[in-house]
């Protein structure tokens, strides 16, 4: 109960709940609750297998012999930031992800979608690929099963996904790309206020750039960025945010060049009902990080403490913690049927 409650609410509130609801003879304090919770997390970490560069199993001829898989996987990965306990003026990144095994209509009608969360501190964790692999294995991923990875252009997140499955499709998260184009559109509105006719023409160029990217036409998109860089030059003296606009175009070009191999035809995927963005991961960041680590209240964390608490929190949200304790302590009288929280 210490591990479960501390994963959901603060150590102090967990202590209050334990003292209010349980006839405890021993005295507890916040430090003890924290120590016990992180002790559970350390045991979970000790059970994690060794890291590997590749988790692809077998050879192509072996995959052909596997039974037809039921369902397909969608994995979204994103990041959030916590304020550093030691270096109080800075933050560190927490990586959070969600793996969803879903079924098409008429496929495995007796099965409901499977959903698992995972999280870790990027600069601390040394087994991030193993961590993701274990999550996928808990959902019975087969090497002949379709799986789609969505993330932003971060190289570390991309590296996490490689060599996980031979049937993997890697896609640049359309949400992050849309946000960059939205910022560009705001600059365009500022140009219209400076000079209506030319500003409207540039707005039209931005819309055509969006269309090219939506349809996966990377070369055309890069050409349109070059056209925009030429078109905005007359505003160099009249538009107050001209330098920022130039920088935004340059950064967008670099972003597209670095990720051109994972920019699909978003429009086609959308029409086919295939995933194109990690909006569901945005909610996971809030669910796993914000609601417990109190980002809005600017709570401060050590990297080690945050990483360990993440491990008990995702197990609690996944509905796995009770089964883990039952495995550790087979004689424990644990009758609670834990249910994973919905997306």
Secondary structure as UniProt FT lines:
FT   HELIX           2..8
FT   HELIX           11..21
FT   HELIX           30..46
FT   HELIX           60..64
FT   STRAND          72..84
FT   TURN            88..89
FT   STRAND          91..102
FT   TURN            105..106
FT   TURN            109..110
FT   STRAND          114..121
FT   TURN            122..124
FT   HELIX           128..138
FT   TURN            139..140
FT   TURN            143..144
FT   STRAND          147..151
FT   HELIX           155..161
FT   TURN            162..163
FT   TURN            166..167
FT   STRAND          168..172
FT   HELIX           174..194
FT   HELIX           196..214
FT   TURN            215..216
FT   HELIX           218..231
FT   HELIX           232..235
FT   TURN            236..238
FT   TURN            240..241
FT   HELIX           242..259
FT   HELIX           260..262
FT   HELIX           266..271
FT   TURN            272..273
FT   HELIX           279..285
FT   HELIX           286..290
FT   HELIX           291..293
FT   HELIX           295..297
FT   STRAND          300..301
FT   HELIX           303..317
FT   TURN            318..319
FT   HELIX           321..328
FT   TURN            330..331
//
